[in-house]
Protein backbone atom coordinates (compact mmCIF):
# COMPACT_ATOMS: atom_id res chain seq x y z
CA UNK A 1 0.00 0.00 0.00
CA UNK A 2 1.31 3.44 -0.91
CA UNK A 3 2.06 6.04 1.71
CA UNK A 4 -0.86 8.29 2.57
CA UNK A 5 -0.83 12.08 2.71
CA UNK A 6 -2.31 13.70 5.81
CA UNK A 7 -4.69 16.50 4.76
CA UNK A 8 -6.34 19.19 6.90
CA UNK A 9 -8.99 21.48 5.42
CA UNK A 10 -9.70 24.50 7.62
CA UNK A 11 -11.92 27.53 7.09
CA UNK A 12 -12.18 30.67 9.19
CA UNK A 13 -15.22 29.22 10.97
CA UNK A 14 -14.20 25.59 11.53
CA UNK A 15 -12.07 22.56 10.78
CA UNK A 16 -13.84 21.16 7.72
CA UNK A 17 -12.08 17.83 7.18
CA UNK A 18 -9.00 15.98 8.39
CA UNK A 19 -7.71 12.60 7.35
CA UNK A 20 -5.51 10.48 5.14
CA UNK A 21 -5.65 10.68 1.35
CA UNK A 22 -3.90 9.30 -1.71
CA UNK A 23 -3.70 12.75 -3.31
CA UNK A 24 -4.82 16.35 -2.91
CA UNK A 25 -5.56 18.43 -6.01
CA UNK A 26 -5.77 22.22 -5.63
CA UNK A 27 -5.72 25.18 -8.00
CA UNK A 28 -3.38 27.96 -6.96
CA UNK A 29 -2.54 31.25 -8.64
CA UNK A 30 0.41 29.37 -10.20
CA UNK A 31 -1.75 26.58 -11.64
CA UNK A 32 -3.30 23.27 -10.60
CA UNK A 33 -1.20 21.09 -8.31
CA UNK A 34 -1.40 17.43 -7.42
CA UNK A 35 0.09 16.77 -3.97
CA UNK A 36 1.24 13.28 -2.99
CA UNK A 37 2.94 11.96 0.15
CA UNK A 38 6.55 13.21 0.21
CA UNK A 39 5.86 16.34 -1.89
CA UNK A 40 8.38 19.16 -1.54
CA UNK A 41 7.37 21.87 0.93
CA UNK A 42 5.46 24.79 -0.58
CA UNK A 43 3.14 27.65 0.21
CA UNK A 44 0.68 28.70 -2.50
CA UNK A 45 -2.19 31.15 -2.73
CA UNK A 46 -5.46 29.49 -3.75
CA UNK A 47 -6.97 30.78 -6.99
CA UNK A 48 -10.45 32.29 -6.80
CA UNK A 49 -12.80 30.64 -7.22
CA UNK A 50 -11.13 27.32 -6.54
CA UNK A 51 -12.03 23.75 -5.84
CA UNK A 52 -9.93 21.25 -3.95
CA UNK A 53 -10.29 17.52 -4.51
CA UNK A 54 -9.22 14.90 -2.01
CA UNK A 55 -8.61 11.50 -3.60
CA UNK A 56 -9.29 8.61 -1.20
CA UNK A 57 -9.76 4.85 -1.73
CA UNK A 58 -13.18 5.01 -0.03
CA UNK A 59 -14.33 7.87 -2.25
CA UNK A 60 -13.25 11.30 -3.37
CA UNK A 61 -14.23 14.55 -1.67
CA UNK A 62 -14.51 17.98 -3.29
CA UNK A 63 -14.84 21.40 -1.69
CA UNK A 64 -15.42 24.83 -3.18
CA UNK A 65 -13.09 27.31 -1.50
CA UNK A 66 -12.73 31.07 -1.61
CA UNK A 67 -9.52 32.81 -0.63
CA UNK A 68 -6.74 31.30 1.37
CA UNK A 69 -3.59 29.26 1.05
CA UNK A 70 -2.25 25.76 0.51
CA UNK A 71 0.64 24.73 2.75
CA UNK A 72 2.65 21.54 2.27
CA UNK A 73 5.31 20.40 4.72
CA UNK A 74 6.78 17.17 6.09
CA UNK A 75 3.61 16.55 8.12
CA UNK A 76 1.23 16.73 5.13
CA UNK A 77 -0.93 19.35 3.43
CA UNK A 78 -3.17 22.02 4.91
CA UNK A 79 -5.77 24.08 3.06
CA UNK A 80 -6.47 27.34 4.91
CA UNK A 81 -9.55 28.88 3.27
CA UNK A 82 -11.56 31.99 4.03
CA UNK A 83 -14.68 29.98 3.20
CA UNK A 84 -15.19 26.33 2.33
CA UNK A 85 -18.24 24.24 1.49
CA UNK A 86 -18.82 20.83 -0.07
CA UNK A 87 -18.85 21.09 -3.87
CA UNK A 88 -22.19 20.57 -5.54
CA UNK A 89 -22.49 17.50 -7.75
CA UNK A 90 -22.53 19.59 -10.95
CA UNK A 91 -19.22 21.36 -10.13
CA UNK A 92 -17.22 18.38 -8.79
CA UNK A 93 -14.64 16.97 -11.21
ROSE-723505 format. One record per residue (C-alpha): residue in one letter; z, x, y. Coordinates in steps of 0.05 Angstrom, whole numbers. Each point is the difference from the previous one (the first is absolute). Layout:
<pts>
+------+--------+--------+--------+
| type |      Z |      X |      Y |
+------+--------+--------+--------+
|    A |      Z |      X |      Y |
...
+------+--------+--------+--------+
</pts>
This chain:
<pts>
+------+--------+--------+--------+
| type |      Z |      X |      Y |
+------+--------+--------+--------+
|    X |      0 |      0 |      0 |
|    X |    -18 |     26 |     69 |
|    X |     52 |     15 |     52 |
|    X |     17 |    -58 |     45 |
|    X |      3 |      0 |     76 |
|    X |     62 |    -29 |     32 |
|    X |    -21 |    -48 |     56 |
|    X |     43 |    -33 |     54 |
|    X |    -30 |    -53 |     46 |
|    X |     44 |    -14 |     60 |
|    X |    -10 |    -44 |     61 |
|    X |     42 |     -6 |     62 |
|    X |     35 |    -60 |    -29 |
|    X |     12 |     20 |    -72 |
|    X |    -15 |     43 |    -61 |
|    X |    -62 |    -36 |    -28 |
|    X |    -10 |     35 |    -66 |
|    X |     24 |     62 |    -37 |
|    X |    -21 |     26 |    -68 |
|    X |    -44 |     44 |    -42 |
|    X |    -76 |     -3 |      4 |
|    X |    -61 |     35 |    -28 |
|    X |    -32 |      4 |     69 |
|    X |      8 |    -22 |     72 |
|    X |    -62 |    -15 |     42 |
|    X |      7 |     -4 |     75 |
|    X |    -47 |      1 |     60 |
|    X |     21 |     46 |     55 |
|    X |    -34 |     17 |     66 |
|    X |    -31 |     59 |    -38 |
|    X |    -29 |    -43 |    -55 |
|    X |     21 |    -31 |    -67 |
|    X |     46 |     42 |    -43 |
|    X |     18 |     -4 |    -73 |
|    X |     69 |     30 |    -14 |
|    X |     19 |     23 |    -69 |
|    X |     63 |     34 |    -27 |
|    X |      1 |     72 |     25 |
|    X |    -42 |    -14 |     63 |
|    X |      7 |     51 |     56 |
|    X |     50 |    -21 |     54 |
|    X |    -31 |    -38 |     59 |
|    X |     16 |    -46 |     57 |
|    X |    -54 |    -49 |     21 |
|    X |     -5 |    -58 |     49 |
|    X |    -20 |    -65 |    -33 |
|    X |    -65 |    -30 |     26 |
|    X |      4 |    -70 |     30 |
|    X |     -8 |    -47 |    -33 |
|    X |     13 |     33 |    -67 |
|    X |     14 |    -18 |    -71 |
|    X |     38 |     42 |    -50 |
|    X |    -11 |     -7 |    -75 |
|    X |     50 |     22 |    -52 |
|    X |    -32 |     12 |    -68 |
|    X |     48 |    -14 |    -58 |
|    X |    -11 |     -9 |    -75 |
|    X |     34 |    -69 |      3 |
|    X |    -44 |    -23 |     57 |
|    X |    -22 |     22 |     69 |
|    X |     34 |    -20 |     65 |
|    X |    -33 |     -5 |     69 |
|    X |     32 |     -7 |     68 |
|    X |    -30 |    -11 |     69 |
|    X |     34 |     46 |     49 |
|    X |     -2 |      7 |     75 |
|    X |     19 |     65 |     35 |
|    X |     40 |     55 |    -30 |
|    X |     -6 |     63 |    -41 |
|    X |    -11 |     27 |    -70 |
|    X |     45 |     58 |    -20 |
|    X |    -10 |     40 |    -64 |
|    X |     49 |     53 |    -23 |
|    X |     28 |     30 |    -65 |
|    X |     40 |    -64 |    -12 |
|    X |    -59 |    -47 |      4 |
|    X |    -34 |    -44 |     52 |
|    X |     29 |    -44 |     53 |
|    X |    -37 |    -52 |     42 |
|    X |     37 |    -14 |     65 |
|    X |    -33 |    -62 |     31 |
|    X |     16 |    -40 |     62 |
|    X |    -17 |    -63 |    -40 |
|    X |    -17 |    -10 |    -73 |
|    X |    -17 |    -61 |    -42 |
|    X |    -31 |    -11 |    -68 |
|    X |    -76 |     -1 |      5 |
|    X |    -34 |    -67 |    -11 |
|    X |    -44 |     -6 |    -61 |
|    X |    -64 |     -1 |     42 |
|    X |     16 |     67 |     35 |
|    X |     27 |     40 |    -59 |
|    X |    -48 |     51 |    -29 |
+------+--------+--------+--------+
</pts>
